[in-house]
Amino acid sequence: MAKASWRQRNSKSCTAWHIRKNLKSLTFCNSDPGSIVTFKLPLTSSSTSLSRQHFTLSKAGTVPSRQNAAHPHSTYTDPTGKYVLSNDLGADVIRIFSVNPSSGALTGCASPATANGDGPRHGDFWLGSGNLTMLYTVNELSNSVSAWSVSYSGSCLGLNRKQTIVNYPKGKSPPNGSKSAEVHVKGDFVYVINRNDKSFGSQQDSIATYSIDTATGSIDQIDFSNAYTFFPRTFSINQAGDMVAIGGQTSSNVAIVSRNTSTGKLGSLIASLVVGSPGVAGNEDGLSHVIWNE
């Protein structure tokens, strides 16, 4: 079995929460204050940033308690490695930057807007046949996932929002206090994890599974299953695709769940390991991130 590595944090900000690299530079985000910082690679003890971009809002968003300022929550590259994207939970936009192939410096492109109050958090790409490329983003505040068609024209990447679906079964509304956290694509399936919904017990939250229509890139929920963790902030699918490691932030455990590589559905709990002291519900302390070491 591959080993899951983990780290803990106590800060409520998501500084350097997701770090992605391209050939020339490394970019990370600060949620509060809202900024994106880029460093040229390779890093040395004397490295200084290529750029520090700070973002502000002219007024609070639809959810003032969470959208009173810009809050970039992730940075990640597109499949070509030519663009960096950052989901801004506070501004309800996806910020897009082109990457200079020589210097690694970023140049801003148009920032497509999500629906008001979505609070976009993370994203993952899917490559279909022909020129079909999709981006799937998880929205923390609306507890939903959005499907975006991707286009390349001129010097920028374009996004067109095609679909948004609530991350719960039909007829079930997101429970009060629930917050969707992370999204991953594996094969022709999309997975979204939900925090603090307690759908499977007092300290057991959920994962929603979607199938991708390979002709259009649209998605349809096919499963809603136990995450075997409380307040899971992170999850990771192994290379073989037959296991999922889920990190419970408040429960501070890593749960390994089986995955059917054909149907995409998640199955039974294989193992669970407590890796630190449990956090306090509502404080968002405890386990922060889990990855496979393969």
Buried (B, 14 or more C-beta within 10 A) or exposed (E): EBEBBBEBBEEEEBEBBBEBBBEBBBBBBBBBEBBBBBBBEEEEEEEEEBBEBEBEBEEEBBBEEBBEBBBBBBBBBBEEBBBBBBBBBBBBBBBBBBBBEEEBBBEEBEBBBBBEBBBBBBBBBBEBEEEBBBBBBBBBBBBBBBBBBBEBEEEBBBBEBBBBBBBBEEEEEBBEEBBBBBBBBBBBBBBBBBBBBBBBEEBBBBBBBBBBBEEBBBBEBEBBBBBBBBBBBBBBBBEEBEBBBBBBBBBBBBBBBEBEEEEBBBBEBBBBEEBBEBBEBEEBBBBBBBBBEE
